[in-house]
Amino acid sequence: MTETKTVPATALEAAVALLRKHVENARDEMDTNPYWEGASFYQGIDNACGGGAGRLAALLSPEVADLLADLLEELERQQNMPPCSDPSGVCNHCEWRPDFVVADALASALKGAGRG
């Protein structure tokens, strides 16, 4: 049986896929590498890298990355909704939403940073 790979259609989909791939890889490594035994993600990254860059990297644990992917998926779902026809409803494409701009910028940054 041949596995079919789907190509993400949008930058947000690509960013979510990238985050999910790295979360899965990190969790697999943490489950099998003795370095992580008894250590938190923050502690392990801070010990390995140290300094401000290490502490910053340590904040993006697999759990945080999962939540970030969830948030991007939700923003994409909302962004793809048709415009509202009821003036009292929540508009999506018919008005400017700063969270959509931030989500798109984050997706682009992740794409540029996560080449692997």
Contacts in CASP RR format, 6 or more apart in sequence:
PFRMAT RR
TARGET T0000
AUTHOR 0000-0000-0000
METHOD contacts of the structure
MODEL  1
MTETKTVPATALEAAVALLRKHVENARDEMDTNPYWEGASFYQGIDNACG
GGAGRLAALLSPEVADLLADLLEELERQQNMPPCSDPSGVCNHCEWRPDF
VVADALASALKGAGRG
8 14 0 8 1.000
8 16 0 8 1.000
8 17 0 8 1.000
10 76 0 8 1.000
10 107 0 8 1.000
11 104 0 8 1.000
11 107 0 8 1.000
11 108 0 8 1.000
11 111 0 8 1.000
12 72 0 8 1.000
12 73 0 8 1.000
12 75 0 8 1.000
12 76 0 8 1.000
12 79 0 8 1.000
12 103 0 8 1.000
12 104 0 8 1.000
12 107 0 8 1.000
13 76 0 8 1.000
14 107 0 8 1.000
14 111 0 8 1.000
15 69 0 8 1.000
15 72 0 8 1.000
15 106 0 8 1.000
15 107 0 8 1.000
15 110 0 8 1.000
15 111 0 8 1.000
16 69 0 8 1.000
16 72 0 8 1.000
16 73 0 8 1.000
16 76 0 8 1.000
18 110 0 8 1.000
18 111 0 8 1.000
18 114 0 8 1.000
19 65 0 8 1.000
19 66 0 8 1.000
19 68 0 8 1.000
19 69 0 8 1.000
19 72 0 8 1.000
19 110 0 8 1.000
20 66 0 8 1.000
20 69 0 8 1.000
22 65 0 8 1.000
22 114 0 8 1.000
23 62 0 8 1.000
23 65 0 8 1.000
23 66 0 8 1.000
23 69 0 8 1.000
26 41 0 8 1.000
26 62 0 8 1.000
26 65 0 8 1.000
27 62 0 8 1.000
29 36 0 8 1.000
30 36 0 8 1.000
30 41 0 8 1.000
30 62 0 8 1.000
35 44 0 8 1.000
36 44 0 8 1.000
39 47 0 8 1.000
40 61 0 8 1.000
41 58 0 8 1.000
41 61 0 8 1.000
41 62 0 8 1.000
41 63 0 8 1.000
42 55 0 8 1.000
42 58 0 8 1.000
42 59 0 8 1.000
42 61 0 8 1.000
43 58 0 8 1.000
44 58 0 8 1.000
45 54 0 8 1.000
45 57 0 8 1.000
45 58 0 8 1.000
46 54 0 8 1.000
46 55 0 8 1.000
46 58 0 8 1.000
48 54 0 8 1.000
49 57 0 8 1.000
49 58 0 8 1.000
60 68 0 8 1.000
71 103 0 8 1.000
72 103 0 8 1.000
72 106 0 8 1.000
72 107 0 8 1.000
75 99 0 8 1.000
75 100 0 8 1.000
75 103 0 8 1.000
76 103 0 8 1.000
78 92 0 8 1.000
78 100 0 8 1.000
79 92 0 8 1.000
79 93 0 8 1.000
79 97 0 8 1.000
79 100 0 8 1.000
79 103 0 8 1.000
81 92 0 8 1.000
81 93 0 8 1.000
82 92 0 8 1.000
82 93 0 8 1.000
83 91 0 8 1.000
83 92 0 8 1.000
83 93 0 8 1.000
83 94 0 8 1.000
84 90 0 8 1.000
84 91 0 8 1.000
84 92 0 8 1.000
84 94 0 8 1.000
END
